[in-house]
Amino acid sequence: MKEAKSFDISKQTVWDAYVRVKQALSIHKDLNERMRACKLELHPEKTKIAYCKDANRRASYDTVSFDFLWYTFRPRMSRNQQGQYFVNFLLLSVEKRC
């Protein structure tokens, strides 16, 4: 039987994540109100809050990528100047066609 991996999450880390989610939801609400004032609306199925996961942001969320103007933004492997690989949030340079 496999032993469960344990890890420590500080109260500060949990609080910071809570604050970031709350800020994102507040911005989404404000943006929706602004669009309505301009007689526009956000598409409820297409407008999502995406977690820009990279080497410093390692949490797991449902949405970690998004499409914008025919490009896909998502976590990708990158290499720094020292030749070390890490995860970075970048766009896919090849256009996506509908």
C-alpha positions in Angstrom: 0.0 0.0 0.0 1.3 3.4 -1.0 2.0 5.9 1.7 0.3 9.3 1.3 2.6 12.2 0.6 2.4 14.9 3.2 3.2 18.5 2.7 3.0 21.6 4.8 0.9 24.5 3.7 1.2 27.5 5.8 -1.8 29.6 6.9 -0.3 32.5 5.1 -0.2 30.5 1.8 -3.8 29.6 2.2 -4.8 33.2 3.1 -2.8 34.6 0.1 -4.6 32.1 -2.3 -8.0 33.1 -0.8 -7.2 36.8 -1.3 -6.1 36.3 -4.9 -9.3 34.3 -5.8 -11.4 37.0 -4.1 -9.6 39.7 -6.0 -10.1 37.9 -9.3 -13.8 37.4 -8.7 -14.2 41.1 -7.8 -12.4 42.1 -11.0 -14.6 39.8 -13.0 -17.7 41.3 -11.4 -16.5 44.9 -12.1 -15.6 44.0 -15.7 -19.1 42.5 -16.2 -20.7 45.7 -14.8 -18.6 47.9 -17.1 -19.4 45.8 -20.1 -23.1 46.1 -19.3 -22.8 49.9 -19.0 -21.5 49.8 -22.6 -24.5 47.6 -23.6 -22.1 44.6 -24.0 -21.9 41.4 -22.1 -19.4 38.7 -21.3 -20.1 35.3 -22.6 -20.7 33.2 -19.4 -19.2 30.0 -20.9 -16.2 31.7 -22.5 -15.3 34.1 -19.8 -13.3 32.3 -17.0 -10.7 33.1 -14.5 -7.5 31.2 -15.4 -4.7 30.4 -13.0 -1.4 31.4 -14.7 0.5 28.4 -13.4 4.3 28.7 -13.6 7.4 27.7 -11.6 6.4 30.0 -8.8 2.7 29.3 -8.9 2.2 25.6 -8.3 -1.3 25.3 -7.0 -3.9 23.2 -9.0 -7.0 24.9 -10.4 -9.6 23.8 -12.9 -8.7 26.4 -15.6 -4.9 26.8 -16.2 -5.1 27.9 -19.9 -7.1 30.1 -22.1 -7.5 31.2 -25.8 -7.3 34.8 -26.8 -7.2 36.2 -30.3 -6.4 32.7 -31.8 -3.5 32.0 -29.4 -3.5 29.6 -26.5 -1.9 30.7 -23.3 -0.8 27.9 -20.9 2.0 26.6 -18.8 5.0 25.5 -20.9 8.5 24.4 -20.4 11.1 27.1 -20.8 14.9 27.3 -20.4 16.7 30.0 -18.6 20.1 31.5 -19.6 21.9 28.9 -17.4 20.2 26.1 -19.4 17.9 25.1 -16.6 14.3 24.1 -17.4 11.3 25.5 -15.6 7.6 26.0 -16.2 6.5 29.4 -17.5 3.1 30.8 -18.6 3.5 31.6 -22.3 1.5 31.8 -25.4 1.6 29.3 -28.2 3.1 31.1 -31.2 1.2 29.2 -33.8 -2.2 30.7 -34.6 -5.3 28.6 -33.7 -8.0 28.6 -36.3 -11.7 28.3 -35.6 
